């Protein structure tokens, strides 16, 4: 384009039904996709793509509000850097906000002859005694957080068709996490009337809980995961990438 000084790239955008307008889409459910701008023969490098939606009605319920998220993206596996403009026309007033970007932390690791332990369970679902040799990373949370972990590697002729994956389990620090408790103000049980006295604060005071950050250097390596421990695994369907998403609570 003339503005960016680069050629056009195939672009597209999705309109997705959102359950919460404050949270971005972390995992896409195909049933939540309401529209796609470019499909089939429309997927090519062009200046502008358009999508028209009609009769978008809020769901039935007490709150007549419907939330949708627009996700523009490039139809390419390459990391193409381009500016874009999003224009929205509607017959009634609408609210549009940009959701916060993700916080990203990148760690580099390597599987060697000493650190390549293989999958946790064998094809016969038996425990793999060498699994604990794999690289392990401690992750600390102090508040509820959306987390998506992506494992990626460069595939060579030697490592082709060797699928990869990851395991997430509970790490136990040497000492229980410290919990700070702060007593909040009591809750009013009745509404304030106009011109009348203030309502009596008779509700039970609430306790605000916050976890102190744990020193991750004190976390010990996981040697085995028992059947009673919380554990989840990604799929092992690719030799290049594996991903896992969850909304975690510090108490889990």
N, C-alpha and C positions, 0 to 999 in steps of 0.2 A: 504494500500500500504506500501511498505518497507520504502519509504521516509517519508511519513506523520505519519507512525506508527498507522494508522487507516484502517479500512476496506473500500472497494470501496462502493460508493453510486451511484444510477442511476443518470446520468448526461445527458445533452442535450445542444445544442446551436442552435440559430436561426440566419439566415441571412436575414436582413430586409432592404428594400429600404428606404433610408433617403432623406428627402427634403433638409436638411442642415447638412453638415458634422460637424459643430461645436456644434450641440445640440444633447443630448442624446434622446432616445425614451422614452417619458413620457406616451403616450397612444398608444397601439398597434392596428393598423388596419390590420385585417387578409388579406386584399388584398395586403398589402405591404410585406408580408412574401414571400421571394423567395425560401427558403429552410429550412428544419429542419433535424437535424442529426439523431435523434432517434425517431422512430415512431413504434407503434404497438409492435411486438415481440422484437424490439431492445431496449426497455426501461427496462433495468436491470443493476445491478451493474457490471461494467466492467472497464478494464484498459484504454481503448481508444475508442473514437467514431470518425467516419470519414464522411465527406460530400463532394461530388464532384459537382462542378458547371461548366457548359460549356456554351459558347456563351453568356457571360455577356457583353452586349453592352451598351454603353452610350445612353441616349435618344437623339432623333433628336433635333437639335437646334444649336445655335451659339457656345455654349461651350460644346465640346464633353467630358464631365466629368460625371461619375456616382458615387454616394456615397452610400455605404452600411454599415450597422452597424451589427457587430457580437455580439450576446448576449448569453454568456454561463450561464447556470443555473443548479441547482440541481432539479431533478424531485421528490421533496418531500416537504411536508408542514413544516417539521422540519427545524430548522436553523442549517444545517450541515456545519461545518467549515472544508474545505479541500483546499489545494493548487492545482493549475492546471497549465498546460502548453498549450499554443495555438500556433500551428505551421501552417503556411500558405505557400503553394507552388503555384507559378503562372508561366505562360509562358512569361509574360511581366512584366516590373517593376510596382510595386504598392506602395502605401503609406499607412502606418498603424500607427495610434496614439491612445493612451489611453485617452478616454474622462474624464474630471474632475468628481470626485465623487460628489454626492449630498450633500448639506448642510442640516443637520437634526436638528430640534428643537422638543423636546418632552415635552408635558404638561400632567399632570395627573388630571383628574376630577372625579366627582361622581354625579350620579343622586340620590337624596334623596326624601323624601316625600315633602320637600319644594322646590326642584330644578328640579323636573320632570314635565315639562310643556307640553310634547307631541308635535305632529307635528304642523306646523304653520297653515295648512289648514286641515279642517276635510274632511271626505269622501265626503261630499256634497259641498266641496270647500268653506266652510264658514270660517271666521277668528276665530282662536282659541284664546280666551282671556288669556289663561294661558301659551301661548307659550313663553312669555318674561321671565318666571321663569327659563328657561333652562340655564345652564352655558354658558357664552359668553366670547370669547377671541378676543382681539384687535390685528390686524395684520398691521404692517406699512411697506410701500415700498418707496424707494427713486429713484428707477430706474426700467426699465422693467425687469420682473422676471418670470421664469417658477415656478409654485407652484402646488404641489400635496398634498392634505390634506387627511389623512387616519384616520378614526375613528374606533377604535377597542376596544372590550370588551370581557371579559370572560363570556361565557354563562353557566348559571346554570339551574337546573330544574325549578326554579321559573321564570326565565327570558326567557326561551326557547320560540321560535315562536313570540317574540315581536321584530319586525324589528326596526333597528336604521337608522339614516341619519343625515345630517347636512345641514345648510343653510349658504350661504355667501351673504353678502349685504354690501353696502357702509356705512362706518362710517363717521360721520360728526364731526370734532373737533370743539371746542369752537371758534377758529379763523381760517381763511383761511391759508393753508400752505404757508410758505415763499418760494419764488422762487428767486434763484440767477441767474443773467444773466451776461454772459461774452461775449464781442464782439470778434468774431473771425476775422482772416485776410480776406480781400476781395478775391474773387475768380477770377482767371484769365479766360478770355473769349476766348483766342486764345492760340494755342500751340507755344512753343518757337522754333524758327527756328535755324538751325545750323549756328553758326557764326554771327547771327543777333542780334539785340537788344532784351532785355527782354520784354515780353508782358506787356501791360499796365494793371494794376489791376483795372478794371472798374466794376467788378461784385459787387452786393450788399452784404455787410457784413452779415454773418450769426450770429444768436444769439444762444448760447449754454445755455440750460435750465437744471437746477438741483434743485431738491426739497430738502429742509432741512428736517431732521428727526423730526417727530412730537412726542411730549411727549405723549406716549400711556396712561399714567395714567390720562390724561385729557379727554379721550374718554368716553362718557356717554353710559350707557347701552341702547340697542335698545328695546324699548317698543312695537313698531309696525312698520310694513313695508307697506307703502302705495302703491297704484297701479302705481304711477309715479316713484318709486324708483327702482334702479337696484338691482336685487335679482336673485340668482340661487340656486338650490337645488340638492343634490345628489339623487340617487335612494334609495328607501327603500325596497330592495329585500333580505336583509340578517339580521339575528338577531345577527351576530357576527362582521361584518365589513361593512363600507361604505367608499367610496372614491370620491374625486372631484379633477379635474385638470383644470387649465386655465393658459394662458399667460397673465399676468396683466401688465397694464401701470399705473404709479402713478396718471395719470389724470383721470382714469376711476372711 
